[in-house]
Structures are given as C-alpha cells and as structure tokens.
Amino acid sequence: MTSSTRRTFIRRFLLASCATLLPVSGFAEQGNTLEEIATYRKGSNAHLTLKLTHTPHYKVFTLKNPERLVVDLPQTKNAYAVKSLHKLGLFKDVRWAIHHGDTLRLVFDLEKHIAFNSTSVRRGARHNELIITLTDSVVVQHKVATRQPEKRDIIVVVDPGHGGKDPGATGKHGTHEKDVVLAIGRMLREKLNRTQGFKVIMTRDKDVFIPLRDRVNIAHKHKADIFVSVHADACEDRSVRGSSVYILSNKGATSVMARRLAHRENNSDLIGGVSLNTKDNMLAKVLLDLSQTGTLQASTDLANTVISNLAKTEKVLHKRVERAAFAVLKSPDIPSALVETAFISNPHEEKKLRTKAFQNKIASALHEGITHYCLHNIPERNLIVG
C-alpha cells in the first residue's frame, strides 16, 4: 500500500468512525475562511449559520459539564468578530482557537441543555453556508402544556414628525422637516410592506398636524409591536451633522443636546394649542408606568440595531443610543425609538435631505434595522423570512 493510498484509507476510516458527529461529505478546500456567523430562532429551533469562502468539511458535537456545542472546521481561519453575535438566550459566550495546527474550533458555551438537531450545507454565489439547527429541549417538553403564540404580521407604527401648522425645523434654504420626514416615512412603509411578515401603520400620511398624545394613541389602537418616530435635527451650530437615535429616559437626558431636542419636540403640541400637562387620570397612569424595565430594554435593543445600520452608510452624531424624555416615546408596553436622520440646519445635510437618493438610503437603513431587530427579538410569533 503506497503512502498516498494509506492516507486516503485512514481519512475515510476516521470519517466513518465519527459518523455520530455528523460530518458532511466532501473535503474543505485549502485556505477556507470563516467570514460571518448569523443566528436566528424559529419556534423551538435555533439556527447557527456559518458563512465560509469555500465548501466546508466539518464536525459538530456537544459536550456536557458544562454544556457546550463544538464546531470543528479543518483548514479554516477565522475572519469574524464573534463578540457581535446575537446569542438568542441559548449560549453565554463563543470561543475559538486553532486546534491540531489547522482546524478552527468554535466552542459555544450553552445556557442549558440544547439538543443538537441537524446540519446542512448551502452553496451560494458569494458564500458557502454551514447551517446548524439546535432544538431547545425545554420548549419542546412544554410545547403541549404551553400554548404557543399565534404567528402574525409584526405591526410597525411609523411616525413622521411634525406636520401641518407645525413645520418642525427649517433649513437655511427653506427645507421643512415635516416634508422630508414624511417622504422618508413613506419609503420606509413601502419597504416594510414589501417584506413578508410586516404591516405598517402611519401616524400621518399627508401634511396634517397630529398631537403627540394622538400619535401614541394610534400605536396603542393598532396594537403596535414597535414604534419608530422619524425626524430631522437642527442646531444653532450649522457645522453639526450626523444621525442619532433616542429612546425614552425617565431620569434625565444623556446629553445637553438630548435635553434641548426633547424640549423642542415636546413643545410641538403647543403649536396646536394642546398642552401636555393634562389632568387626564388615565394618561397620568400611563406616564407613571413608563419605568417598565422590559419595554425600555426592548427599546434599547431596537435603537442599537437601528443606529448600527445607519452607521454603515452615513455619519452618526452619537454611536451610542441617547436618552431623553420625548413625549412621543411614552408608551409603557411598545418598544419605541426616535430617529434623527440628519441635521437640516447643516447646509450640506439639508441639501442631501431634499434628495430621493438620500431619503431612500435612510429608509433602507431603518428597514434593515427594524427587520433585524424583529427577527432576533420577536422570533416566536413573526412571519418574517430571514
């Protein structure tokens, strides 16, 4: 037996002896690279998608005490920052190292026992994907006893700021905030409605004045899953530019600009002769319930996803999510975010805000952020195809 024949025999023997580890047929090409890991949940199943430059040879198995999922990728190097991975509540951390000289080993530290279900390889023009399916055994065990949430469209309320007698901020060349944010809101609605699993409600679809409290009530009336208010910022310093995203704060704004902006936006109701200092007991109760931790955390997740998508295409003023006491975000049970798309007071950004290309770019970033948030945070009842 020649050395080449012996190596082939040994390799086939090892593959056969590791059948319980579910290897795929075919060998990894030299120089394979892991470029991305994506995760999503659908019901009791969780899917890990490893995107590689070439068709992978792999082994996947679990270990106990503690619970771990191990993925071995021979002749593969890592080019992905796993720290940014969504963990789906299934695993605590992901570690990687080069094993036996040329094998990339990924170790997922699981939160609990997760059943390893199956693997598959999908070949594409840009990537070859290794898809690992896990089953949450706890969910499966309680599936009969626990009624699963009904699948339905995610209801997104898109709120173009200002309108009618309230023009919002006005740029040096006469551009009104109310006009550009309505255009962006309509584009966002079109993109979401074309995406399976979404239904969009607009607080306004024409140049009309809608009081802030009514905008919140529209979201509640339609049982919104998320609320996104679209604005264009302004500042005395015309050099300031960039996008930013805000969520509600009960303890004070995170910056001087956040306080100024919240004051300006909240005073919009005064233009229509409506004061926010209402004595309505029901509204007062709503305002007292704003500290609900779950909703604020969901709002934070939504805002973080949106700002990260905006940052991919445009300059952002704040890379972190800002907090301020916006009246329009005061829904105790609806994750809400306010997006300042650009500074209309900056002549350069005012010019961009007037163009369909820029409006579409912003709408696309918002669409991507909202879709990504819903896939990973409302997986148990959405109809979105990821």
Disulfide bonds with the S-S distance in Angstrom:
none
